Amino acid sequence: MEAADRLELHELPGRYGDAIDDRNWDGLGRIFTDDAVFDLTDLGGPRLEGLDHIRRFMADEADHPLTHLMTNIYVDEDDAGVHLRFRIVAMLPGRPPATGSYYDDVVKTSDGWRVANRVFKVKRGPAQAEREQRKLQQQQQQQQ
């Protein structure tokens, strides 16, 4: 993969965060393919199918944080395609910051790189679950 492609891919999370924070629903066309899928089920939301559905949900139904701070951005390429991974630190009104992870499958279109499939996860994989379980066990032992 060329350095220019990596640079463009690294800009996608920031462009997405700014589009959401600015309520620039048209700007989501610079992020997603027309037939993109955005899975928010881990957050308790729907599985969005198509750019129009993504825009409608973001404009009319989504509960957005005050700001999206995107971090830990990296690109992997394998036989299945190109994958973009990153995290969000979400600033929420009246609550502590929250975090989550984005798992994107991206494709290069005639207009540039776009997200074809995005999955949002509130919690990270098994290692995170194991740490949380150990912490809970330690708290229970301290209470005894």
PEHU-V24776 format. One line per field, one symbol per residue. burial: b if it has 9 or more other ideal C-beta (glycine too) atoms within 8 Angstrom, else e. A space follows every 50 residues. Layout:
burial=???
//
This chain:
burial=eeeebbebbbebbebbbbbbbeeebebbebbbbeebbbbbebeeeeebeb bebbbbbbbeeeeeeeebbbeebebeeeeebbbbbbbbbbebeeeeebeb bbbbbbbeeeeebbbbbbbbbeeeeeebbeebeeeeeeeeeeee
//
